[in-house]
């Protein structure tokens, strides 16, 4: 019998999932990790056992029986043109996970929420975990995250013997996720190799737009701490400093920021999205403008979490990965290829089939 905690991780082969598996693998308190993903991968670590499972369709009882903690990360960002598909996978799939956790009396459940679950906040004043989580109603991603906050609250009420943790990350970056994030949000027309200082002279500065970021290994450390610490409960905001704006990103690129109104940029994005030239919807653009900054005091003090990378270092690593088409040997993180770009143009969907 394997000593130590047995932890199941859904979405184990994605941006956050691969980092969570690696962090758990390095913790002596964890004996084994069950990675759950929709598509097979040769991603491996010494403690990892990988299972090909669709959380929205498959029976999870045989996978959750006997585990000490479930970390739910599985999420489908695309297709933004088909909100029913993302709702079925993200919301109904999560509810399938919740029910299986309850049926198997898993002692701890850690759910990946998001800054996108929060209602618009006060300008410049970071919000704590008590801020309302009604999301931004216009975008599918924020609607789904906000809805699931209510579902998790109900799950926690109905299952008092299960320790429930909600991690609310900011934007999550690492070099190996650059190809995936280019596919999911920017689309096939972005020449990633040209996103470097000598080729980007200007960065658009949209009034009031600031956002937080965190390195994937740092957010993974928060999930690890939540899994192994029996005192961890409730919600935790997780983000690194400093908040990013156009001036900071321009500094990273050796460029200058130029103030532009949001309206014309949104109109261009909306037209490109309708033509399937970019996968990120204009509704998501609206939602990002409404995101509050998060106060991370609770994660630092009560969870004992501290980032190893600044937000600037996280975005620098992502941009380096974008330049080199970086990725990993998992279906979500697989580096871009010429035939892959052709499929993106043909379908308008950033995710690989």
N, C-alpha and C positions, 0 to 999 in steps of 0.2 A: 504493500500500500504506500502511495506517495505521501511523504510528509509535507506539511504546510498547506496553505489555503489553495483551494481549486477555484479559479476565477474564469468565468465565461465572458467573452467580449464579442458582441455583435458588431458588424462593420469592421472586422479586424484587419482588413487589407487596404483600408483607405488612408487618407492623410493623417487623421488623429489615431486611427486604429493601429496602424503599424508602430507608431510611437508608443501607444499605451502598452502594446504587447511587449515591446522592448524594455520599457520601464518596469513592468511586472516581472519580466524574466530576470532582471537584475536584483530583485528584492528577495532576500533570503526567507522572508515570511511566506512567500508564494511558492507552492510546490509544483503547480501545473497551471497552464493556461489553455482553455478551449477557445479557439478562434472560430467565429461563425461568419461566413461570407456567402454571397449569392453565387459567386463564380470561383472556380478552383484557381489556386495560385501555388507557386513553389516557394513562396515566402516562408521562412522558417526561423525559429530560435530554439535553443535547447529545451525549453519547457513547453513549447507550443505544439498542440494537436489541432489541426485545421479540419473543419467540417463544412461541406457545401450545403447551405440551408437558405431558403428564402423565408425570412421572418414573417412576411405577409401571407404566405400560403402554407407553410409546412408545420407539422407538429413539432413543438419544441420540448415536450416533456422528457423525451429520452436524452436530451442534451443538458437540461437544467437539473435533472435529478441528481442530488448529491453534491451540487456545487455550493460553495460558500458565499459567492457574490456574483452578480450579473452586472456588467457594464454595458449599457445600451447606447451604441454609437451609430447604428445603421441608419442611413439617410440617403434619399434620392433627390438630387437637385434638379435634374432634367427628366422629362421635357417640360420646359416652362410654358410651352404651347398647349399642354394637356394637364390641367390642374387636377383632373380626376385621377390620373395615374399616380401623381406624386402624393395625393391625399390617401389613396389606397395603400401605397407602400409605407409612407411616413406615419400617418395617423393610425390607420387600421393595423398596419404591421406592428407599430409600437404597442397598441392595445393587445395584440396577440402575445407579445413579449410579456406585458404586465400580467396577463391572465396566467401564463405559464409559470412565471415567478411565484405568483400566489398559490397556484395548485401544488407546486413542489416545495413550498415553504422555504424558499431561499432566504437565508438570514439577512443578506444585504443586497440592495438594489441601487445602482448608481446610474442616473439618467443624464444624458447630454442635452441640456437645454441650450439657450443662446442669448446673447445680448438682443437678438431680434425678437425675443419674447416680450421685451419691455415696451411699455407705452412711451410715447415721446416724453422726454425729460426737460428739466430746466436748462437753459443755455449755460454751458460751461461748468455747471455744478454736478459732480458725480453723484449717482444715485446708489443707494444701498439695496440689499436684497429685498427690502420691504416695499420697494417701488412697484406700482401696479404692472402686471404682466398681461396686458390686453393686446400687445403687438401693434402693428400697423395694418389696418384691415385691407389695404389695397393689394398687398403682395401675398402670393401663396405661401412662401417660406415663413413669413412672420405670422400669418394666420395659423398655419399648422403648429408652429412652435408655441404660440399663445394658447391654442386649444389644448395642446398636450400638457401645458402647465395645470389646467383645470383637471385633466384626467389623472395626472400624478397626485394632485392634492386629494382627489377622491380615493385613489389607490392607497395612499398613506393612511387616510382615515379608516378605511375598511380593513387594513392589514397592520394593526398596531405592533405586531410582533416582528415585522420586517423593518430593518433600518433603511430609510430612504434618503438618498442624497441627490440634489440637483446641482450639477455644475453648469454655470452660465458663462461660456467662453466669449471672448471678443473674436475678431478675425484671426484665423490660425494659419501660419505660414511655416514652410520649411523648403529647403532646396528641392528635395525629392518630390514635392507635390506641385512644382511649378508647371509641368506639362499638363497635369490634370486640371489645375485651376485656369490655365489658359484655355483649355477646351471648354470647361464648364461656363466660363463667364465672358471671355473675350472673343472666342470663336476662331475660325481658321484663317481669318484675314490679318490677324495680328502677327507681324514678323518678330517673333520672340528674340531672335539673335540681334535685332536692331535696338532692343530696349537696353541701351547702355549709354553712358554719359556723352560720348561723342556724337550720338545720333538723336538724342532727345533734347532739343533746345528749350522747350516750353512745357510747363505743367499747368493745366487749367485749375484755377482757384475759384471754387464755387462758394459763395458767401455762407459762412456758418458750418461748412462741412469739415468735421473732425471725427476721427474714429480711432479705436484702440486696436492693438494687435498683440499677439503672443506667439512665441515659437511653439511648434508642435510638441517638442520634447518637454517643454514647460507645462503645457496644458495636460500632457500625458502624466506628468508627475502629480498634478492635482487629482486626476482620476485614481492613480495608484494610492495616494494618501487616503482618499475617500474609501477605497476598498479595504485597506489593511488597518485603518484606525476605527476601532469599535465605537468611539465617541463621536465620530463625524455624522452629523445629521443636518437635514435642511438644505438651503440653497447657498451657493458660494459663487460670487463674481470672480472671474479669473482674467486678468489682462496685465500686460507689462507697461511700463512707462517708457517714454512719454506718449501722450496722445499724438497721433499723426495728422498733419494737415498738409496743404499744398506746399508750403514753404519748406517743411522738413523733407518731403519727398523730392522737391526740386534740389535741395542741398545734396541728397544722396546721389542724384543723377547729374550733378554739376550743371543744372539747368536754372531757369528762372520761372517763377510762378506768374501767371497772368490772370487777373480777375475776369471771370466770365459769368454771365447770367445762367441760371440753371435751365430756364425755359428752352432756349434754342438747343442746348446739349441734349435735353430730354427728347425734343422733337426728332433730332437726328437718330438717337438711340431707338426711339419707337419705330421709326421708318425702317431702320436696319433690322430690328427684331421681327417686324411683320414680313420682311423679305427673307427671313431665315439667314441673315448674314452674321448676326451675333446671337448667342443663346441667352444672354442675360436680358430679362424683360425690363421695360421702362418702369414697371411697378416696383421692381427690386431697387432701382435707382431712387425712386421716391422713398422707399423704406429706409435706405441707408442714410438719407438726409434727415430722417427723424430719430435716429438712434441716439439714446443718451450715452454719456460717459458713465462708466461704472466705478464705484468705490470698491476696492479689493481688500479693505482692512480685515474683513472677517476671514477670508481665506488665508491671509498672512498670519493673523493672530491665533485663530482657533484651529485651522487645519495645519498650520505650520508650513505653508507653501511660500516659496520665494522663487522668482524667475531667475534663470541663469543667463538669459538673453534680454537685452532691451528691445523695445518695439522697433527701434531703428535697425538693430542688428537682425531682427527677424525679417524685416522687409528687404534689407540688403541681401540676405541669403536667398530669399525668394527671387529677387531680380537677377542674381547670379544664376540661379537655376533656370530662369526663363531664358537667359542668354544662351545657355548651353543645352536647352531642351532636356533638363534633368528629369529623372523619374526613378521608379523602382519596378521590379519584376512582379507586379501584381496588376490585375486588370484595371483597377481605377487609376493607378499611378504609372502605368506603362508609358514610356517616352513616346513623343509624337513621331509619326512617320509620314512619308509622302502619301501613301494610300489611305492612311488615317485621315489626313487633311481632306482628301477627296471625298471620303465618306461624310465628313463634317459638312462640307459644302452641299452635298447632295441631300442630307437630312435636316440640316439646321439644328442638330442636336449635339451638344458638347460631349455627351457620354458615349464611350465605346459600346457597341452592341455586345 
